[in-house]
Amino acid sequence: MEKFFKLKERNTTVGKEIVGGITTFLAMSYILAVNPGILEQSGMPWGSVFTATAVSAAFATLVMAFCANMPVALAPGMGLNAFFTYTVVQGMGCSWQFALTAVLLEGILFILLSLVGIREAIIRSIPTSLKKAVAVGIGLFITIIGLANAGIISTDLGTPLGFVSFNRAHASALVAVLGLIITIILYIMKVPGSVLVGIALTTLIGIPFGVTAIPDDWKGPLSTPEAPLMFKFEWGHVLSVKFAVVFFTFLFTDMFDTIGTLMGVAEQSGLKDKEGNMLNAKGALLSDALGTVAGACMGTSTVTSFVESTSGIAAGARTGLASVVTAALFLFALFFSPIFALIPSAATAPALIFVGFLMMKAITSINFSDPTEGIPTFIAVMTMPFSYSISNGIAWGVISYVICKVAGKRTKDIPAVTWALAAIFLADIIFEAVK
């Protein structure tokens, strides 16, 4: 164990790694409740998605442990699952099988790109400001979804959008606000697993309000896991323009999310080489790609690295041993799905809103004093929540970046890949306008 994980070299111990692994699980285990709830709205069975979420998280996190020796946990990503359900399925009218096929092919391409090093080269060519803008925009998009799921916001108040009254007539909204307050207090007090504890307490608060409903035939917290939806793909439309748009949106959203998380982990843990690059970057990216393929085969949206891994690092984790602990806990959670099934939208909404806050942190390092950087960032961030579409935010952010750099006579700042992306997104907008 010492030789493989290099515990002494990284100035850590088995005890620290165990504590770090548990902390990471507590920080991100809300995904076991939130991901099935979101994908269920695309028509997928809750129980099957729960199983796929837990197993794919455990698999990908174990691959990260043994291929990269990094204290990074993975699971179906927030924002990517929202794009899966609210944009691809509900917005574009596609089936969830169609969306899973795009996720599968994205993962396969990522494996190939990771093996030959192209993925790292592509990442380096994408403007830093747009990478950060995507994270911030997704955070706001997730926040809107959380507010809507809890019934906190409404379009029936005489204004385009507004807050409802927090009374018993809007019990779900009231419970969600109480849950958000609890989550904020726990987080500020640095309680391990503050988001998960907030979900649990909000679920309990919802019982007297009638928001949390316990079925009459409820048989207790333990159960046999439901089988995941294995290999449910739809190949009939893979050559369509719509599929290409969905595929590339999954591709680049996942890319931005992954690289941002991994760079943040490397910075916090000090796991960098002399040139400031992340250690074992190739193995980490490959782990992410393999997790995505496994998740798609089992029936869940894109698996990606979780920024909550930084909580485990703060607790002392420095190696893949912590990831082994986190993966084991995800497998253990498989046998407690009835508990997660009781959790109402009002209890998961605070988690969605709070994750939005966590994803907003990237905005502090964006150079808004430079209009050729700040304006495209603002457009990308603004478009995602207000158009209710992550893909729109990415498209308009890239297009506006090229426009601003050309207007500022700074075309040398535009990487070749960005030119290509702008052309693809612009062609899609024109196609949609004329068809």
C-alpha positions as CSV (number, residue, x, y, z in Angstrom):
1,M,0.0,0.0,0.0
2,E,2.8,2.4,1.0
3,K,4.8,1.6,-2.2
4,F,1.8,1.9,-4.6
5,F,0.1,5.0,-3.2
6,K,3.4,6.7,-2.1
7,L,2.0,7.8,1.2
8,K,5.3,9.0,2.8
9,E,6.4,10.7,-0.4
10,R,3.2,12.8,-0.3
11,N,3.4,13.4,3.5
12,T,0.2,11.5,4.4
13,T,-0.9,8.5,6.4
14,V,-3.5,5.7,6.0
15,G,-5.6,7.5,8.7
16,K,-5.6,10.8,6.9
17,E,-6.6,9.1,3.6
18,I,-9.5,7.3,5.2
19,V,-10.8,10.5,6.8
20,G,-10.3,12.4,3.5
21,G,-12.1,9.7,1.6
22,I,-15.1,9.8,4.0
23,T,-15.2,13.6,3.9
24,T,-15.3,13.6,0.1
25,F,-18.1,11.1,0.1
26,L,-20.1,13.1,2.6
27,A,-19.6,16.3,0.5
28,M,-20.7,14.8,-2.8
29,S,-23.2,12.0,-1.8
30,Y,-26.1,14.4,-2.4
31,I,-25.6,13.3,-6.1
32,L,-27.3,10.0,-5.1
33,A,-30.5,11.8,-4.4
34,V,-30.2,14.6,-6.9
35,N,-29.1,12.8,-10.1
36,P,-32.0,10.2,-10.1
37,G,-34.4,13.0,-9.4
38,I,-33.2,15.0,-12.4
39,L,-32.9,12.1,-14.8
40,E,-36.3,10.7,-13.7
41,Q,-37.8,13.8,-15.4
42,S,-36.4,12.6,-18.7
43,G,-38.5,9.3,-18.3
44,M,-35.8,7.1,-16.7
45,P,-36.8,4.9,-13.7
46,W,-35.6,6.4,-10.4
47,G,-34.3,3.2,-8.9
48,S,-32.3,2.2,-12.0
49,V,-30.7,5.6,-12.2
50,F,-29.8,5.4,-8.5
51,T,-28.0,2.1,-9.0
52,A,-26.2,3.5,-12.1
53,T,-25.2,6.6,-10.2
54,A,-23.7,4.7,-7.3
55,V,-22.0,2.0,-9.4
56,S,-20.6,4.4,-12.0
57,A,-19.3,6.7,-9.3
58,A,-17.6,3.8,-7.5
59,F,-16.1,2.4,-10.8
60,A,-14.7,5.8,-12.0
61,T,-13.4,6.7,-8.6
62,L,-11.5,3.4,-8.3
63,V,-10.0,3.9,-11.8
64,M,-8.9,7.4,-10.7
65,A,-7.3,5.8,-7.6
66,F,-5.3,3.2,-9.5
67,C,-4.6,5.0,-12.8
68,A,-3.7,8.4,-11.5
69,N,-3.2,8.0,-7.7
70,M,-5.2,11.2,-7.1
71,P,-7.6,12.0,-4.3
72,V,-10.4,12.8,-6.7
73,A,-13.8,11.3,-6.7
74,L,-16.1,11.1,-9.8
75,A,-19.9,10.7,-10.3
76,P,-22.5,11.9,-12.8
77,G,-21.9,15.6,-13.0
78,M,-24.3,18.4,-12.0
79,G,-25.0,20.6,-15.0
80,L,-24.4,17.8,-17.4
81,N,-27.4,15.9,-16.0
82,A,-29.4,19.1,-16.2
83,F,-28.4,19.5,-19.9
84,F,-29.4,15.8,-20.4
85,T,-32.9,16.2,-19.0
86,Y,-33.9,19.9,-19.5
87,T,-32.2,20.7,-22.8
88,V,-31.8,17.5,-24.8
89,V,-34.9,15.6,-23.6
90,Q,-37.4,18.2,-22.6
91,G,-36.2,21.2,-24.7
92,M,-35.2,19.4,-27.9
93,G,-37.8,16.6,-27.7
94,C,-35.2,13.8,-27.9
95,S,-35.4,10.5,-26.1
96,W,-33.2,9.7,-23.1
97,Q,-31.8,6.8,-25.2
98,F,-30.7,9.5,-27.8
99,A,-29.0,11.4,-25.0
100,L,-27.2,8.3,-23.6
101,T,-25.9,7.5,-27.0
102,A,-24.3,11.0,-27.2
103,V,-22.8,10.5,-23.7
104,L,-21.4,7.1,-24.8
105,L,-19.7,8.4,-27.9
106,E,-18.4,11.4,-26.1
107,G,-16.7,9.1,-23.6
108,I,-15.3,6.9,-26.3
109,L,-13.8,9.9,-28.1
110,F,-12.4,11.2,-24.8
111,I,-10.7,7.8,-24.2
112,L,-9.0,8.1,-27.6
113,L,-8.0,11.7,-27.1
114,S,-6.7,11.0,-23.6
115,L,-4.5,8.1,-24.8
116,V,-2.8,10.1,-27.5
117,G,-2.6,13.4,-25.6
118,I,-4.8,15.4,-27.9
119,R,-7.3,16.1,-25.2
120,E,-4.7,17.9,-23.1
121,A,-3.6,19.9,-26.2
122,I,-7.2,20.9,-26.9
123,I,-7.7,22.0,-23.3
124,R,-4.7,24.2,-23.5
125,S,-6.0,25.9,-26.6
126,I,-9.4,26.9,-25.2
127,P,-9.4,30.5,-23.8
128,T,-9.2,30.4,-20.0
129,S,-11.9,33.0,-19.5
130,L,-14.5,30.8,-21.4
131,K,-13.6,27.8,-19.3
132,K,-14.4,29.8,-16.2
133,A,-17.5,31.3,-17.7
134,V,-18.9,27.9,-18.4
135,A,-18.5,26.8,-14.8
136,V,-20.2,30.0,-13.5
137,G,-23.0,29.8,-16.1
138,I,-23.7,26.2,-15.2
139,G,-23.8,27.2,-11.5
140,L,-26.5,29.8,-12.2
141,F,-28.4,27.4,-14.5
142,I,-28.4,24.8,-11.7
143,T,-29.6,27.5,-9.2
144,I,-32.6,28.3,-11.5
145,I,-33.5,24.6,-11.7
146,G,-33.3,24.3,-7.9
147,L,-35.5,27.3,-7.4
148,A,-38.0,26.1,-9.9
149,N,-38.1,22.5,-8.6
150,A,-38.9,23.8,-5.1
151,G,-41.6,26.2,-6.3
152,I,-39.7,29.2,-5.0
153,I,-39.9,31.1,-8.3
154,S,-43.0,31.5,-10.5
155,T,-44.0,33.2,-13.7
156,D,-47.6,33.7,-12.5
157,L,-46.9,36.7,-10.3
158,G,-47.4,39.6,-12.7
159,T,-43.7,39.8,-13.5
160,P,-41.6,37.7,-15.9
161,L,-40.2,35.9,-12.9
162,G,-40.6,36.3,-9.1
163,F,-40.5,34.7,-5.7
164,V,-43.7,33.2,-4.2
165,S,-44.8,34.0,-0.7
166,F,-43.2,31.7,1.9
167,N,-46.3,30.4,3.7
168,R,-48.2,27.1,4.0
169,A,-49.8,27.7,0.6
170,H,-46.3,27.3,-0.8
171,A,-45.1,24.7,1.7
172,S,-42.5,23.2,-0.7
173,A,-40.9,26.7,-1.2
174,L,-40.9,27.3,2.6
175,V,-39.3,24.0,3.4
176,A,-36.6,24.6,0.6
177,V,-35.7,28.0,2.1
178,L,-35.4,26.5,5.6
179,G,-33.2,23.8,4.1
180,L,-31.0,26.3,2.3
181,I,-30.6,28.3,5.6
182,I,-29.6,25.1,7.4
183,T,-27.1,24.1,4.6
184,I,-25.5,27.6,4.7
185,I,-25.1,27.5,8.4
186,L,-23.6,24.0,8.4
187,Y,-21.2,24.9,5.6
188,I,-20.0,28.0,7.3
189,M,-19.5,26.0,10.5
190,K,-17.4,23.6,8.4
191,V,-19.5,20.6,9.3
192,P,-18.4,17.6,7.2
193,G,-21.0,16.7,4.6
194,S,-22.9,19.9,5.1
195,V,-24.9,19.5,1.9
196,L,-25.9,15.9,2.6
197,V,-26.8,16.8,6.2
198,G,-28.8,19.7,4.9
199,I,-30.8,17.4,2.6
200,A,-31.5,14.9,5.5
201,L,-32.7,17.6,7.8
202,T,-34.8,19.3,5.2
203,T,-36.4,16.0,4.4
204,L,-37.3,15.6,8.1
205,I,-38.6,19.2,8.3
206,G,-40.8,18.4,5.2
207,I,-42.8,15.7,7.1
208,P,-45.0,17.9,9.2
209,F,-45.5,20.3,6.2
210,G,-46.7,17.4,4.1
211,V,-43.9,17.9,1.6
212,T,-42.1,14.6,2.5
213,A,-44.4,11.7,2.0
214,I,-43.7,8.3,3.5
215,P,-45.5,5.6,1.5
216,D,-47.9,3.3,3.5
217,D,-46.1,0.3,2.1
218,W,-42.6,1.6,3.0
219,K,-40.6,-1.4,4.2
220,G,-37.6,0.3,5.8
221,P,-34.3,1.7,4.8
222,L,-32.7,-1.4,3.3
223,S,-33.4,-2.9,-0.1
224,T,-31.9,-4.9,-2.9
225,P,-30.6,-2.4,-5.6
226,E,-32.6,-2.2,-8.8
227,A,-30.9,-3.3,-12.0
228,P,-29.5,-0.4,-14.0
229,L,-30.6,0.2,-17.6
230,M,-27.8,-1.5,-19.5
231,F,-26.9,-0.5,-23.0
232,K,-30.0,1.4,-23.8
233,F,-28.8,3.3,-26.9
234,E,-30.5,4.8,-30.0
235,W,-28.4,4.7,-33.1
236,G,-30.9,6.0,-35.7
237,H,-30.0,9.7,-35.5
238,V,-26.2,9.7,-34.9
239,L,-25.5,11.4,-38.2
240,S,-28.0,14.2,-37.7
241,V,-27.1,17.9,-37.0
242,K,-29.1,17.7,-33.8
243,F,-27.0,14.8,-32.6
244,A,-23.8,16.6,-33.5
245,V,-24.9,19.7,-31.5
246,V,-25.7,17.5,-28.4
247,F,-22.6,15.5,-28.8
248,F,-20.2,18.5,-29.0
249,T,-22.0,20.3,-26.1
250,F,-21.6,17.2,-23.9
251,L,-18.0,17.0,-25.1
252,F,-16.9,20.5,-24.3
253,T,-19.0,21.0,-21.2
254,D,-17.5,17.9,-19.8
255,M,-14.0,19.0,-20.9
256,F,-14.3,22.4,-19.2
257,D,-15.8,21.0,-16.0
258,T,-13.1,18.3,-15.8
259,I,-10.1,20.4,-16.4
260,G,-11.3,23.1,-14.0
261,T,-11.8,20.6,-11.3
262,L,-8.5,18.8,-11.8
263,M,-6.6,22.0,-11.9
264,G,-8.3,23.2,-8.7
265,V,-7.5,19.9,-7.0
266,A,-3.8,20.1,-8.1
267,E,-3.6,23.6,-6.8
268,Q,-5.0,22.9,-3.4
269,S,-3.2,19.6,-2.8
270,G,0.1,20.7,-4.3
271,L,0.2,17.7,-6.6
272,K,2.0,19.5,-9.4
273,D,5.3,19.2,-11.2
274,K,8.1,21.8,-11.4
275,E,6.4,23.5,-14.4
276,G,3.1,23.9,-12.4
277,N,1.3,21.2,-14.3
278,M,-0.9,18.6,-12.6
279,L,0.7,15.3,-11.8
280,N,-0.6,12.2,-13.7
281,A,-2.9,14.4,-15.8
282,K,-3.1,11.8,-18.5
283,G,-4.3,9.1,-16.1
284,A,-6.8,11.5,-14.5
285,L,-8.3,12.4,-17.8
286,L,-8.5,8.8,-18.9
287,S,-10.2,7.9,-15.6
288,D,-12.8,10.5,-16.3
289,A,-13.4,9.2,-19.9
290,L,-13.7,5.6,-18.8
291,G,-16.2,6.6,-16.1
292,T,-18.3,8.4,-18.7
293,V,-18.4,5.3,-20.9
294,A,-19.3,3.0,-18.0
295,G,-22.0,5.4,-16.8
296,A,-23.6,5.6,-20.2
297,C,-23.6,1.8,-20.5
298,M,-25.4,1.6,-17.1
299,G,-27.8,4.3,-17.8
300,T,-26.7,7.7,-16.4
301,S,-25.5,11.0,-17.7
302,T,-21.8,12.1,-18.0
303,V,-19.5,11.0,-15.2
304,T,-17.0,13.7,-14.3
305,S,-14.6,14.7,-11.6
306,F,-16.2,16.4,-8.6
307,V,-15.0,19.7,-7.1
308,E,-16.2,18.4,-3.7
309,S,-13.0,16.3,-3.8
310,T,-11.3,19.5,-2.4
311,S,-13.1,18.9,0.9
312,G,-11.3,15.6,1.3
313,I,-8.0,17.2,0.4
314,A,-8.7,19.8,3.0
315,A,-9.1,16.9,5.5
316,G,-5.7,15.6,4.5
317,A,-6.2,13.3,1.5
318,R,-3.2,13.3,-0.9
319,T,-3.4,9.9,-2.7
320,G,-5.7,7.5,-4.5
321,L,-6.2,5.6,-1.2
322,A,-8.8,8.3,-0.3
323,S,-10.5,7.6,-3.6
324,V,-10.7,3.9,-2.8
325,V,-12.5,4.8,0.5
326,T,-14.9,7.0,-1.3
327,A,-15.7,4.4,-3.9
328,A,-16.4,1.8,-1.2
329,L,-18.9,4.1,0.4
330,F,-20.7,4.6,-2.9
331,L,-21.1,0.8,-3.2
332,F,-22.3,0.6,0.4
333,A,-25.0,3.2,-0.3
334,L,-26.5,1.0,-2.9
335,F,-28.4,-0.9,-0.2
336,F,-30.1,2.2,1.2
337,S,-32.0,3.4,-1.9
338,P,-35.4,3.6,0.0
339,I,-34.0,6.4,2.2
340,F,-33.0,8.4,-0.9
341,A,-36.4,7.8,-2.6
342,L,-38.1,9.6,0.3
343,I,-36.2,12.8,-0.4
344,P,-38.5,15.4,-2.0
345,S,-37.5,18.1,-4.5
346,A,-37.8,20.7,-1.8
347,A,-34.9,18.9,0.1
348,T,-32.6,18.5,-3.0
349,A,-33.3,22.1,-4.2
350,P,-31.1,23.7,-1.5
351,A,-28.3,21.4,-2.6
352,L,-28.7,22.5,-6.2
353,I,-28.8,26.2,-5.2
354,F,-25.7,25.7,-3.0
355,V,-23.8,23.9,-5.7
356,G,-24.5,27.0,-7.8
357,F,-22.7,29.1,-5.2
358,L,-19.7,26.7,-5.2
359,M,-19.5,27.0,-9.0
360,M,-19.6,30.8,-8.9
361,K,-16.1,31.0,-7.4
362,A,-14.4,30.9,-10.8
363,I,-15.8,34.4,-11.6
364,T,-13.3,36.0,-9.2
365,S,-10.4,35.3,-11.5
366,I,-11.9,36.5,-14.7
367,N,-10.4,39.8,-16.1
368,F,-13.5,41.9,-16.6
369,S,-11.4,45.0,-17.1
370,D,-10.5,43.7,-20.5
371,P,-13.7,43.9,-22.6
372,T,-12.5,41.3,-25.1
373,E,-12.4,38.9,-22.2
374,G,-15.1,40.2,-20.0
375,I,-17.9,40.7,-22.5
376,P,-17.8,37.1,-23.9
377,T,-17.7,35.8,-20.3
378,F,-20.7,37.8,-19.4
379,I,-22.6,36.7,-22.5
380,A,-21.9,33.0,-21.8
381,V,-22.8,33.3,-18.1
382,M,-25.9,35.3,-18.8
383,T,-27.2,33.1,-21.6
384,M,-27.2,29.8,-19.7
385,P,-29.8,30.5,-17.0
386,F,-31.9,32.9,-19.0
387,S,-32.2,30.7,-22.1
388,Y,-32.5,27.7,-19.8
389,S,-29.8,26.1,-22.0
390,I,-26.1,25.3,-21.3
391,S,-25.5,24.7,-25.0
392,N,-26.7,28.2,-25.9
393,G,-24.4,29.7,-23.3
394,I,-21.4,27.9,-24.7
395,A,-22.3,28.7,-28.3
396,W,-22.9,32.4,-27.8
397,G,-19.9,32.7,-25.5
398,V,-17.5,31.3,-28.2
399,I,-19.1,33.3,-31.0
400,S,-18.9,36.6,-28.9
401,Y,-15.3,35.8,-28.0
402,V,-14.3,35.7,-31.6
403,I,-16.3,38.9,-32.4
404,C,-14.7,40.8,-29.5
405,K,-11.2,39.7,-30.3
406,V,-11.6,40.6,-34.0
407,A,-13.1,44.0,-33.0
408,G,-10.2,44.6,-30.7
409,K,-7.7,43.7,-33.4
410,R,-6.4,40.9,-31.3
411,T,-7.0,37.9,-33.6
412,K,-3.7,36.4,-32.5
413,D,-5.4,35.7,-29.1
414,I,-7.9,33.3,-30.8
415,P,-6.8,29.7,-30.9
416,A,-7.5,27.7,-34.0
417,V,-9.9,25.4,-32.1
418,T,-11.9,28.4,-31.0
419,W,-12.2,29.6,-34.6
420,A,-13.5,26.2,-35.5
421,L,-16.0,26.0,-32.6
422,A,-17.3,29.5,-33.5
423,A,-17.9,28.4,-37.1
424,I,-19.7,25.3,-36.0
425,F,-22.0,27.1,-33.5
426,L,-22.7,29.9,-36.0
427,A,-23.6,27.4,-38.7
428,D,-26.0,25.7,-36.3
429,I,-27.7,29.0,-35.3
430,I,-28.2,29.8,-39.0
431,F,-29.5,26.3,-39.8
432,E,-32.1,26.6,-37.0
433,A,-33.1,30.1,-38.2
434,V,-33.8,29.1,-41.8
435,K,-35.2,25.6,-41.5
